[in-house]
Every structure is written in C-alpha cells, then in structure tokens.
Amino acid sequence: MSYNPYSVLLALIPLLMNLGLLLYIMSKFPKDKRTNLFLLFLIAQVFWQLEEVLLRTINSSDLKYLIDGFLSIGWIFLGALLLHFCLYLVESPLKGNSKFIWINYGVTLLFYLSYINYPMPVAFTEHEFFGFIPSVRQGSPDVYKRLWISGQVFFALFLMAKFIISNSGKKKQNLKVEQVKWVLLGCSIPALVGFFTQLVVPVLGYNEIALTSTSMIAVSVFSFIGMKRANLFNYFENISINKIIKEMNNIMIFFDRDLNVKFSNTYAEKIFSMKANNTNNLKALLDEDSLNELRVAILSGDEFSSFNHLNFRGISRQEISVNLSIHKVPISSEEDHFILIGNDVSDTQEYKQKLETFTKYFKYFLDASNDAFFELNPSSGEILWNGTEKKIFGKNKSNILYSIKNLEDYFNCSQLCPEFRFFLDWVFSLNTEAKSFHLNVRRCDGESLYLSLNALKIRNDKNNTYKVIGTVRDVTSEYKYFKEISQRDNALREIAWIQSHRVRAPLANIIGLVWALKSDDELSEQSRTDFFEALEKSAIELDKVIKDVVQKTGDIKN
C-alpha cells in the first residue's frame, strides 16, 4: 500500500502544532498541577498523532502491531488526562478525591493492558486514504474501552459546561469563565468527531473514518487563544492587583511629569500623612536636594531609575529616608507618567550612619594604636591583616606576612623560634581557650622584635571549621623599658646590700675604737698609735664603700 501525502499531512500538521504548543507552555508559563496535567494531555495527543502518521506511511503489516502496541497508550489515556485536567481547571471537589482519581486511571490502565494483551491480535482496517486503522475486535473489550474513554471526555465537557453556567454573571469569575469557554470549545469539536467516527460508525457497521486525531487541532488552536485572551495557565489570573497595592508595606505613588500625584497606596498615605495634609504634589514631600535628583531622573527620559535614598517629609515633618526606583509608564503619547516604588529605610540609614561613624573612629583608634589585627585560616594557611601590620613589621617585610609558611620563615630564619612554635601548636590543637603569647624574635641579621600576641578561635558549626583572630602588638620599647627598670632595681638592691653589710663592719670598728679611746686614759703612746692606725684603716675602708655606692648611684642615673 502506498501512502497518501494528504492523509499524512492531516495527522502531521496537528502533531507539529501540539509539539509547538507543548514547548511554548513549558518555556513561558510557571509550572503547577494544572499546567502539568495539560502538558500530559498534549503528550498523549502527540503519541496518538504520531501513531496516525506512522500507520499512514508504513507498508509493513507486521510493523503496525508494534507501533500500535507502544503508541496506543496516547489515545487510550487521553480521556483520563483530560478529565483530571478539567477537575483542576474548574476547581471541582473531585480533584482531591483519591478514590475517584484511582478509578479514573486504574480502569483506563486495565483497558490498555487488555487491549495490548488480548489473545486476538488488534484488527486493522486498511483504508485507501487513511492507511491502517485500528478497528473493534468482535467479542473483545474494545467497545467498552471506547465507551469508557467517551464517558471520561463527555464528563469533562459536562463539568466545564456546568462551571460556565453556574458562574456566568459573577464579576469575580469572569476571567475564569472565559478560560473554561476556550478549553470547552477546543475539546468539544474532537469529542463530537470522535464520538461519531469511532463509536457510532463502527456500531452501525460502517468503516471507521480516522479524523479524530486531526480534529484535535482545535484543542491547540483554542487553547492558544485562551492563553492570549484569558491568561490561561498564568499564575496572576487569580491575584487581585488592587488588593496587593493597597495592602503592600511599600511606598507606591503614581505621578506625572509635573510631580502631581495621581494615585498613592495606603502605606504611602500613612507614613507621609498625605490625606491629612491634603498633599497632591511630590514637591511638598521632598527636600530640595532630593527634589532636584528626582527631576533630573524624570527629564533624562530613562525607562528606569533607582536611588539609594531620597529624603521625604513624613508625619510631623519628620525626615524619612526612602530607597526607591522610578518606572516610566507609557500610558499615552501626550504625557509621561511615572510609578515610584520604594521602602522606608530610615532605620537602616540611621544604623548605616552610626556604623560609618564607628568605622571612622575605629580606624582612628587603629592608626593611633600599636596593634595589628589578623585573621588566620588554618585549613588554607592564609592570613589577613587590617593594614596596620606594616607599622610593626615594616613595609619591606609586608610581603611575607600573609601565610603561615612565610611567617615561619620570618620567625625561624635558621633556627625555629620556640614561642612561635607554641602559637602554631595551639592553632592546630583542639584547645579553644583564648591564649596570649610573647614572642622574642631575633633574626639572623641581628634584628630584635618583642611582640605580644593575643588570639581566639572562632568556630563555624555548620561546616565544622574554625578561624583564628587576634592582635599583635609591638612591645619592644616597653620590653626595653622594663628591662632597664629591672637593671636599676638590681643595682638598688646591690646598694641596699652594701649599705646593710659592707658599711656596717668599718663603721662598727670606728665606733668601737672611739669608745675605747674615750674610756681609757692610761693608754700608752704605742697603744694610742695602734688605735689611730686602726681608726684610719676603718675610715679608709668606709670611704671606699661610700665611693662604691656613689658610683653605682651614678650608673643608675645614667
């Protein structure tokens, strides 16, 4: 049998249109249960129409059984998918009835399995124009299957018709009624065609006419019209824009080029006291600088302008900072109109100013202090500084301060610095207590640096990581000062020891000799000479001790 190109086109054109509609809906509309069911309904049509195209082009009588066995699932499940889709379209209570859904798909599945597994092969009628056409097998469930599918389709049509009749004249349902009308119109044509060509005609004993799949083109055409004219499959169809505008906690003002207010939402009227002050122009709400910025944006002709903040006058003339955007609205060619949408950011602006002030003074503190702040990442070895590290380590060494390895080299030189080793051991240990370290750094070039390091571990429980933050202070001058104080203290201790020990012996000798001379008048001349020599010796020894004290005192002063 040679195929008829016109017959093939009758199935191919609806197939291509349904594929196009399928891709259009998938790319343009948000996905929900209703949209997904309609997409499955379109896929079922595609399967059916693809089967029609193949059956009208093949010459093999054996291949037709294989094609029909796989692709017949499309036209068998067509009614079940249409009915399920209509339940969501008209918001029927049956959409939540699991028993009804199980029956809808379960019985259809049984008919499909009986169709492809029935002992008698599928009967095909070879038509001169339409090619191979599946026919009803005598004694098989084929007739009941077609009655079941027809029942599903006409029940779906009944639900849509009932919805239209029940909701006609209801203002809130006008858009929904319009959507259902287009779907009903698109499904009614192939339903009627299929009823007569696949059910009535075979029952009357006539050969089938394979026009049902071709008539499905009406579904594509009228569904597309419903999308364009009635927002079919659009999420916003049931959203009240007026309600959103009135209840939104954002500022919305509609105005013209002269800043005359045409409309303002409830929130804007509340925070700006627009009704109480009878405000009908933005000039009364903006300070001079903000008004000039707004005028420049309007005169620029841009479709969209945004501002970090403009200053408005609110309740009791209180200044309100507003983060906003201006959108040009092309209502008419004669006059431009604009929509202002914004948020009250007064609190945020206040916090921002406080943060800027704090940041400024904190920078002054850093510049005035000898502290450098760092953040160390143990996993990467990276070290970040706040910029004051150059004051401590010098600009010529700043390139080595940003990794643990480079810092090790800096502190180690040829021999490891023990204090820095203690710090690294703490960094990679499980100890989470804050620690203080004192680093006495002596480089190979003789450079000495005394550092005080305070550090704390900050743990991130989400990814089980931690960082080390801390401060480094150059205490070299303090170290040298306290070292000098310590040396002076040692000298004073030595002076005190001299005064308490070395002075005591010669002084005691002098006192004893003087007492002996005074108390004994009968001393011989030789004894007196010996006494005076001993007294002179003790005086010389005491003078020497006093000179040592004077010298050490002079050393302390110097």
DAWO-V995759 format. One record per pair of residues at least 4 apart in sequence whose ideal C-beta (glycine too) atoms are under 8 Angstrom apart, sorted by sequence separation. I is the first residue (numbers start at 1). J is the second residue. D is the distance in Angstrom with one decimal. If there is no record, write none. Layout:
i;j;d
I;J;D
I;J;D
This chain:
i;j;d
3;7;7.0
4;8;6.8
5;9;6.3
6;10;6.8
7;11;7.4
8;12;5.6
9;13;5.7
10;14;7.8
11;15;6.3
12;16;6.3
13;17;6.3
14;18;6.2
15;19;6.5
16;20;6.3
17;21;6.3
18;22;6.2
19;23;6.6
20;24;6.2
21;25;6.3
22;26;6.4
23;27;6.1
24;28;5.8
25;29;5.3
31;35;5.6
32;36;6.9
33;37;6.4
34;38;6.6
35;39;6.4
36;40;6.6
37;41;6.4
38;42;6.5
39;43;6.5
40;44;6.5
41;45;6.8
42;46;6.4
43;47;6.6
44;48;6.5
45;49;6.0
46;50;6.0
47;51;6.5
48;52;6.6
49;53;6.5
50;54;6.4
51;55;6.1
52;56;6.3
53;57;6.4
54;58;5.9
60;64;7.0
62;66;7.5
63;67;6.2
64;68;6.1
65;69;6.1
66;70;6.9
67;71;5.8
68;72;5.0
72;76;5.7
73;77;5.8
74;78;6.6
77;81;5.7
78;82;6.2
79;83;6.2
80;84;6.4
81;85;6.2
82;86;6.3
83;87;6.7
84;88;7.3
85;89;6.1
86;90;6.1
88;92;7.9
91;95;7.4
93;97;7.0
97;101;6.7
98;102;6.2
99;103;6.4
100;104;6.2
101;105;6.5
102;106;5.1
103;107;5.9
104;108;6.8
105;109;6.1
106;110;6.6
107;111;6.5
108;112;6.5
109;113;6.4
110;114;6.2
111;115;6.1
112;116;6.7
113;117;5.7
114;118;5.7
118;122;8.0
127;131;6.2
136;140;7.3
141;145;5.6
142;146;6.5
143;147;6.4
144;148;6.2
145;149;6.5
146;150;6.2
147;151;6.2
148;152;6.6
149;153;6.4
150;154;6.1
151;155;6.0
152;156;6.5
153;157;6.5
154;158;6.2
155;159;6.6
156;160;6.6
157;161;6.2
158;162;6.1
159;163;6.4
160;164;6.6
161;165;6.4
162;166;6.0
163;167;6.0
164;168;6.1
170;174;7.2
173;177;5.4
174;178;6.4
175;179;6.6
176;180;6.5
177;181;6.3
178;182;7.0
179;183;6.6
180;184;5.9
181;185;6.2
182;186;6.3
183;187;6.2
184;188;5.9
185;189;7.4
187;191;5.7
188;192;6.2
189;193;6.4
190;194;5.8
191;195;6.3
192;196;6.7
193;197;5.9
194;198;5.2
195;199;5.4
196;200;4.7
197;201;5.5
198;202;6.8
199;203;6.4
200;204;6.3
202;206;7.2
210;214;7.8
211;215;5.8
212;216;7.1
216;220;7.3
217;221;6.2
218;222;5.9
219;223;5.8
220;224;6.3
221;225;6.6
222;226;6.3
223;227;6.6
224;228;6.6
225;229;5.7
226;230;5.0
227;231;7.3
235;239;7.3
240;244;6.6
241;245;6.2
242;246;6.3
243;247;6.0
244;248;5.8
248;252;6.9
255;259;5.6
256;260;5.1
264;268;4.3
265;269;7.2
266;270;6.2
267;271;6.6
268;272;5.8
269;273;7.7
273;277;5.1
274;278;8.0
275;279;7.9
282;286;5.8
286;290;4.4
287;291;6.8
288;292;6.5
289;293;6.6
290;294;6.4
291;295;6.4
292;296;6.5
293;297;6.6
294;298;6.5
295;299;6.1
296;300;6.4
313;317;5.3
314;318;4.7
331;335;7.7
345;349;5.3
346;350;6.4
347;351;6.4
348;352;6.1
349;353;6.5
350;354;6.5
351;355;6.1
352;356;6.3
353;357;6.4
354;358;6.2
355;359;6.1
356;360;6.3
357;361;6.5
358;362;5.9
359;363;6.4
360;364;6.8
361;365;6.4
362;366;6.5
363;367;6.4
364;368;6.2
365;369;5.9
377;381;7.0
385;389;4.2
388;392;7.4
389;393;5.8
390;394;6.6
393;397;4.5
394;398;7.3
397;401;6.8
402;406;6.8
403;407;6.9
404;408;6.3
405;409;6.7
406;410;6.4
407;411;6.3
408;412;5.5
409;413;7.7
412;416;5.1
416;420;7.5
417;421;6.7
418;422;6.6
419;423;6.8
420;424;6.5
421;425;6.3
422;426;6.6
423;427;6.5
424;428;6.6
425;429;6.0
431;435;7.6
442;446;7.6
443;447;4.4
460;464;7.4
475;479;5.4
476;480;6.4
477;481;6.2
478;482;6.2
479;483;6.1
480;484;6.4
481;485;6.4
482;486;6.2
483;487;6.6
484;488;6.4
485;489;6.2
486;490;6.6
487;491;6.6
488;492;6.3
489;493;6.3
490;494;6.5
491;495;6.4
492;496;6.3
493;497;6.4
494;498;6.4
495;499;6.3
496;500;6.1
497;501;5.7
498;502;4.7
499;503;5.3
500;504;6.8
501;505;7.8
503;507;5.6
504;508;6.0
505;509;6.6
506;510;6.4
507;511;6.4
508;512;6.2
509;513;6.2
510;514;6.2
511;515;6.4
512;516;6.4
513;517;6.4
514;518;6.3
515;519;6.0
516;520;6.0
523;527;4.3
524;528;7.0
525;529;6.5
526;530;6.5
527;531;6.3
528;532;6.4
529;533;6.4
530;534;6.4
531;535;6.2
532;536;6.2
533;537;6.4
534;538;6.5
535;539;6.3
536;540;6.4
537;541;6.5
538;542;6.3
539;543;6.3
540;544;6.5
541;545;6.7
542;546;6.4
543;547;6.4
544;548;6.6
545;549;6.6
546;550;6.3
547;551;6.2
548;552;6.4
549;553;6.2
550;554;6.4
551;555;6.5
552;556;6.7
553;557;6.7
554;558;6.3
3;8;6.0
30;35;7.3
31;36;6.1
58;63;5.3
87;92;4.5
126;131;7.2
127;132;7.6
137;142;5.3
194;199;7.4
195;200;6.4
196;201;6.2
201;206;4.8
227;232;4.6
231;236;7.0
232;237;7.8
239;244;6.8
255;260;6.0
264;269;5.3
269;274;4.4
272;277;7.9
274;279;4.3
279;284;5.0
286;291;4.2
297;302;7.0
300;305;7.0
313;318;7.3
314;319;7.2
332;337;8.0
366;371;7.1
377;382;4.8
390;395;5.0
393;398;6.5
401;406;6.9
411;416;7.8
412;417;6.1
416;421;5.7
426;431;5.9
442;447;7.4
443;448;8.0
460;465;5.0
497;502;7.9
498;503;6.6
523;528;5.2
29;35;5.8
58;64;6.4
86;92;7.4
94;100;5.0
126;132;5.9
127;133;5.5
136;142;4.4
167;173;4.0
201;207;7.5
202;208;5.8
226;232;3.9
227;233;6.2
231;237;4.4
255;261;5.1
256;262;6.5
268;274;6.6
269;275;5.4
273;279;7.6
279;285;6.3
313;319;6.7
314;320;4.1
330;336;7.9
331;337;5.0
376;382;7.6
377;383;7.6
400;406;4.1
401;407;6.4
411;417;4.2
441;447;7.7
442;448;5.6
443;449;7.9
459;465;7.6
460;466;6.5
517;523;7.4
87;94;5.3
88;95;5.4
115;122;7.5
125;132;7.4
126;133;7.8
136;143;5.7
170;177;7.8
201;208;5.8
227;234;7.7
230;237;7.8
245;252;6.0
254;261;7.3
255;262;6.0
272;279;6.7
277;284;7.2
312;319;7.4
313;320;7.2
329;336;7.9
366;373;7.5
376;383;5.0
399;406;7.9
400;407;7.0
441;448;7.0
459;466;4.3
460;467;7.8
87;95;3.9
124;132;4.5
125;133;4.7
201;209;6.5
253;261;5.9
254;262;4.7
264;272;7.9
283;291;6.3
286;294;6.4
297;305;4.0
311;319;5.4
312;320;4.6
328;336;6.3
329;337;4.7
375;383;7.2
376;384;7.9
390;398;5.1
393;401;6.0
408;416;7.9
412;420;7.7
440;448;7.8
441;449;4.3
458;466;6.2
523;531;7.2
55;64;5.9
58;67;7.3
124;133;6.5
125;134;8.0
167;176;6.8
168;177;6.2
223;232;6.8
254;263;4.0
282;291;7.5
311;320;7.2
312;321;7.8
328;337;7.7
329;338;6.4
374;383;5.7
375;384;4.5
389;398;6.6
400;409;6.7
401;410;7.4
411;420;4.3
426;435;5.4
441;450;7.4
457;466;5.1
458;467;5.2
25;35;6.6
124;134;6.0
125;135;4.7
136;146;7.4
167;177;5.2
198;208;6.2
253;263;7.3
254;264;7.3
264;274;5.8
297;307;7.6
311;321;6.0
312;322;5.5
328;338;5.8
329;339;5.7
374;384;6.6
400;410;5.1
439;449;7.6
440;450;5.8
441;451;6.6
457;467;7.4
458;468;7.5
84;95;7.8
123;134;7.1
124;135;6.6
197;208;6.0
253;264;4.7
274;285;7.9
310;321;7.5
311;322;7.8
327;338;6.6
374;385;5.2
426;437;7.9
439;450;7.3
457;468;5.6
458;469;6.0
517;528;7.5
55;67;6.4
122;134;5.6
123;135;4.4
197;209;4.6
252;264;6.9
253;265;7.8
282;294;7.0
309;321;4.4
310;322;5.5
326;338;5.4
327;339;4.7
373;385;6.9
374;386;7.6
389;401;5.5
408;420;7.2
423;435;7.7
438;450;7.4
439;451;4.3
456;468;7.2
25;38;7.2
26;39;6.8
54;67;5.0
55;68;7.4
123;136;7.1
163;176;8.0
164;177;5.6
197;210;7.4
252;265;4.3
261;274;7.4
272;285;5.7
309;322;6.1
326;339;7.4
372;385;6.0
373;386;4.2
397;410;6.8
407;420;7.6
438;451;7.2
439;452;8.0
455;468;5.4
456;469;5.9
25;39;6.2
123;137;4.8
163;177;7.4
197;211;5.7
198;212;5.9
251;265;7.5
293;307;6.6
309;323;5.3
310;324;6.3
326;340;5.7
327;341;7.0
372;386;6.7
423;437;4.9
438;452;5.8
439;453;6.2
455;469;7.1
456;470;6.2
517;531;5.8
122;137;7.1
197;212;5.7
250;265;7.9
252;267;7.4
253;268;5.5
308;323;6.3
309;324;7.8
325;340;7.7
373;388;7.2
374;389;7.3
422;437;6.3
437;452;7.7
438;453;7.5
455;470;3.3
516;531;6.6
51;67;6.0
164;180;5.6
251;267;6.1
252;268;6.1
294;310;6.7
307;323;7.1
324;340;5.7
325;341;5.6
372;388;4.6
385;401;6.5
408;424;7.5
423;439;7.6
436;452;7.1
437;453;4.4
454;470;5.3
22;39;6.3
25;42;7.7
51;68;6.5
54;71;7.5
84;101;6.9
120;137;5.2
163;180;5.4
164;181;6.1
248;265;6.5
250;267;6.3
251;268;4.5
293;310;6.4
307;324;5.5
324;341;6.4
325;342;7.1
371;388;6.9
372;389;4.2
385;402;7.4
393;410;7.9
420;437;8.0
436;453;7.0
437;454;7.9
453;470;6.3
454;471;5.3
193;211;5.7
194;212;3.9
249;267;5.6
261;279;7.0
306;324;7.3
307;325;7.4
324;342;2.9
383;401;6.6
384;402;7.4
419;437;5.9
436;454;5.0
437;455;7.5
453;471;7.4
513;531;5.5
118;137;7.0
120;139;7.6
193;212;5.4
246;265;5.9
247;266;7.3
248;267;6.4
261;280;5.3
306;325;4.4
307;326;7.8
323;342;5.9
324;343;7.4
369;388;7.7
372;391;7.0
383;402;5.2
419;438;6.4
420;439;5.8
435;454;7.5
436;455;8.0
453;472;5.2
22;42;4.8
51;71;3.7
84;104;6.4
120;140;6.2
160;180;5.1
164;184;7.0
245;265;5.0
246;266;5.2
251;271;7.2
260;280;6.4
261;281;6.3
290;310;3.9
305;325;6.7
306;326;7.6
322;342;4.3
323;343;5.1
366;386;6.4
372;392;5.3
382;402;6.8
383;403;6.2
404;424;7.2
419;439;4.5
434;454;7.1
435;455;5.7
452;472;7.4
453;473;7.9
21;42;6.3
22;43;7.0
50;71;5.9
51;72;6.7
83;104;6.0
84;105;7.9
194;215;7.3
260;281;5.5
261;282;6.5
290;311;4.9
304;325;6.6
305;326;4.5
322;343;6.8
366;387;7.7
367;388;7.5
370;391;7.1
382;403;6.2
383;404;6.8
419;440;6.4
420;441;7.8
434;455;6.9
451;472;5.7
452;473;4.6
513;534;5.7
514;535;7.3
118;140;5.3
190;212;5.9
193;215;4.2
259;281;5.4
289;311;7.3
290;312;7.3
304;326;7.2
322;344;6.1
323;345;4.6
366;388;5.3
370;392;7.2
381;403;5.1
417;439;6.6
434;456;4.5
451;473;6.8
513;535;4.6
48;71;7.1
51;74;6.7
118;141;7.4
160;183;6.4
161;184;6.4
258;281;7.7
259;282;4.1
304;327;5.8
321;344;7.5
322;345;6.6
381;404;4.3
417;440;7.8
434;457;8.0
451;474;6.2
452;475;4.8
18;42;5.3
22;46;7.1
47;71;4.9
50;74;7.7
51;75;7.5
80;104;5.2
160;184;4.3
259;283;5.7
286;310;6.4
287;311;4.8
303;327;7.2
304;328;7.3
320;344;5.9
321;345;5.2
381;405;6.3
383;407;7.0
417;441;6.2
450;474;7.4
451;475;6.7
49;74;8.0
80;105;5.5
190;215;4.0
286;311;7.0
287;312;8.0
303;328;4.9
321;346;4.8
323;348;8.0
432;457;5.1
449;474;7.0
450;475;5.2
509;534;6.9
510;535;6.1
513;538;7.0
47;73;6.3
48;74;4.0
114;140;7.8
115;141;7.5
189;215;5.6
190;216;4.8
286;312;6.1
287;313;7.3
302;328;7.1
320;346;5.2
450;476;4.5
509;535;7.8
18;45;5.1
19;46;6.2
47;74;2.6
48;75;4.1
114;141;5.2
115;142;7.0
157;184;6.4
160;187;7.7
255;282;6.0
285;312;5.0
286;313;7.5
301;328;7.9
319;346;7.6
321;348;7.7
432;459;7.0
449;476;6.0
18;46;5.3
46;74;7.0
47;75;7.4
77;105;7.9
80;108;4.4
190;218;5.9
285;313;5.5
298;326;7.2
321;349;4.1
376;404;7.2
411;439;7.1
427;455;7.7
448;476;7.1
450;478;7.8
510;538;4.7
44;73;7.7
45;74;6.8
79;108;7.3
189;218;4.1
190;219;6.4
253;282;7.2
284;313;7.5
297;326;5.5
426;455;7.5
450;479;4.1
509;538;3.9
510;539;6.3
44;74;4.5
48;78;6.7
111;141;6.5
115;145;6.3
157;187;6.3
411;441;5.8
413;443;5.2
414;444;5.8
423;453;6.4
450;480;8.0
14;45;7.5
15;46;6.2
18;49;6.7
43;74;7.5
44;75;7.2
77;108;5.7
114;145;7.6
156;187;7.0
157;188;6.1
187;218;7.8
413;444;4.3
507;538;7.7
76;108;6.4
186;218;5.0
187;219;6.0
287;319;7.6
294;326;7.4
310;342;7.9
423;455;7.3
506;538;4.3
509;541;8.0
510;542;6.9
44;77;5.3
45;78;6.8
111;144;7.5
185;218;7.6
186;219;4.4
410;443;7.9
506;539;7.3
15;49;3.9
44;78;4.7
111;145;4.2
153;187;7.3
157;191;6.1
186;220;7.6
14;49;5.3
15;50;6.0
76;111;6.3
77;112;7.1
186;221;6.7
259;294;7.5
506;541;4.1
507;542;6.0
76;112;4.7
186;222;3.1
309;345;5.9
505;541;7.6
506;542;4.1
12;49;7.7
15;52;8.0
41;78;7.1
44;81;5.4
111;148;6.1
154;191;6.6
185;222;5.0
186;223;5.5
438;475;7.8
11;49;5.3
15;53;6.2
153;191;4.9
298;336;7.7
73;112;6.0
76;115;6.6
183;222;7.1
503;542;6.7
506;545;6.9
41;81;4.3
72;112;7.3
108;148;7.1
182;222;5.0
183;223;6.5
186;226;7.7
272;312;6.3
298;338;6.5
309;349;6.0
11;52;3.8
12;53;5.3
40;81;5.1
41;82;5.6
107;148;6.4
108;149;7.8
150;191;7.9
153;194;7.5
154;195;7.8
182;223;6.8
257;298;6.2
272;313;7.3
273;314;7.0
427;468;5.6
11;53;4.7
272;314;5.7
273;315;5.1
503;545;5.3
72;115;6.5
182;225;5.6
183;226;6.2
271;314;5.3
272;315;7.8
502;545;4.8
503;546;7.7
37;81;6.4
41;85;5.5
72;116;7.0
108;152;7.7
150;194;7.3
182;226;3.2
271;315;6.9
8;53;6.0
11;56;6.3
40;85;8.0
150;195;5.8
181;226;8.0
502;548;7.7
37;84;5.4
38;85;5.2
69;116;5.1
179;226;5.5
182;229;7.3
498;545;6.2
8;56;5.0
37;85;4.1
104;152;7.1
178;226;7.6
182;230;6.2
272;320;7.6
7;56;5.1
8;57;5.9
150;199;5.8
181;230;8.0
183;232;7.4
271;320;6.4
378;427;5.7
182;232;6.8
378;428;6.1
498;548;6.3
499;549;6.8
34;85;6.8
37;88;6.2
178;229;7.0
179;230;4.4
376;427;6.8
498;549;5.7
4;56;7.1
146;198;5.9
147;199;7.0
178;230;4.1
179;231;7.3
3;56;5.5
69;122;8.0
146;199;5.4
179;232;4.8
3;57;4.7
34;88;4.1
68;122;5.7
495;549;5.5
498;552;7.8
3;58;7.9
33;88;5.8
34;89;6.3
175;230;6.0
3;59;7.9
65;121;6.6
68;124;7.9
175;231;6.5
393;449;8.0
2;59;7.7
65;122;6.3
392;449;7.9
495;552;5.4
1;59;6.0
179;237;7.4
282;340;8.0
494;552;6.5
495;553;6.7
143;202;7.9
392;451;7.4
64;124;5.9
143;203;7.5
176;237;7.3
491;552;5.5
72;134;7.3
175;237;5.7
176;238;7.7
61;124;7.8
491;555;6.4
492;556;6.9
491;556;5.1
68;134;5.9
136;202;5.0
92;159;5.9
135;202;6.9
64;132;4.9
488;556;5.1
76;145;7.0
79;148;7.3
83;152;4.6
90;159;5.3
79;149;4.0
82;152;6.8
83;153;7.4
86;156;4.1
90;160;6.1
61;132;7.8
78;149;6.7
79;150;7.2
82;153;6.0
85;156;7.7
89;160;7.1
251;322;6.2
79;151;7.5
80;152;5.8
83;155;6.0
87;159;7.2
90;162;7.7
58;131;7.9
76;149;6.8
79;152;3.2
83;156;4.5
86;159;5.2
90;163;4.0
135;208;6.3
251;324;7.0
271;344;6.2
56;130;6.4
57;131;7.4
58;132;7.7
75;149;7.7
79;153;4.7
82;156;4.9
86;160;5.9
133;207;7.8
56;131;3.8
78;153;7.6
133;208;5.3
254;329;7.6
262;337;7.1
55;131;5.2
56;132;7.6
55;132;4.5
79;156;7.6
133;210;5.0
55;133;7.5
257;335;6.6
130;209;7.5
256;335;6.1
257;336;5.1
376;455;8.0
127;207;6.9
130;210;4.2
256;336;7.1
257;337;7.8
392;472;6.3
256;337;5.4
257;338;7.7
392;473;7.8
125;207;5.9
255;337;7.1
256;338;7.4
392;474;4.6
125;208;6.5
127;210;7.1
254;337;6.7
255;338;5.7
389;472;7.4
391;474;7.7
254;338;7.5
254;339;5.5
255;340;6.8
253;339;7.4
254;340;7.8
379;465;6.4
252;339;6.9
253;340;4.4
252;340;7.0
378;466;7.0
251;340;6.9
252;341;5.5
378;467;7.4
89;179;7.4
90;180;6.3
251;341;6.9
377;467;5.6
378;468;6.7
89;180;6.2
250;341;6.3
251;342;4.3
376;467;6.5
250;342;6.8
251;343;6.9
375;467;5.8
376;468;4.2
250;343;5.8
251;344;7.0
375;468;7.3
376;469;7.5
89;183;6.4
375;469;5.1
376;470;7.8
374;469;7.0
373;469;7.4
374;470;6.0
86;183;7.7
373;470;7.5
374;471;7.6
373;471;5.6
374;472;6.5
372;471;6.8
371;471;4.7
372;472;4.7
371;472;7.0
372;473;7.6
371;473;5.0
370;473;5.3
369;473;7.9
370;474;5.2
82;187;6.6
370;475;8.0
7;129;5.2
6;129;7.8
7;130;5.5
4;128;7.9
7;131;6.5
1;126;6.4
4;129;5.5
4;130;8.0
4;131;7.5
3;131;6.3
1;131;6.8
75;213;7.5
52;210;6.6
52;213;4.8
52;214;8.0
49;213;4.9
48;213;5.3
49;216;6.9
45;213;7.6
48;216;7.6
45;216;5.2
45;219;7.0
42;220;8.0
38;223;7.7
38;233;7.1
18;216;7.3
29;227;7.9
35;233;5.0
14;213;6.5
21;220;4.9
34;233;7.2
14;214;5.8
17;217;6.0
20;220;7.9
24;224;7.7
10;211;7.6
13;214;7.9
18;219;7.8
11;213;5.7
14;216;5.4
18;220;5.4
21;223;6.6
25;227;7.8
11;214;6.3
14;217;4.2
17;220;4.5
21;224;6.2
32;235;7.4
10;214;4.5
13;217;6.8
17;221;7.7
29;233;4.5
29;234;6.7
30;235;5.2
14;220;6.9
25;233;6.3
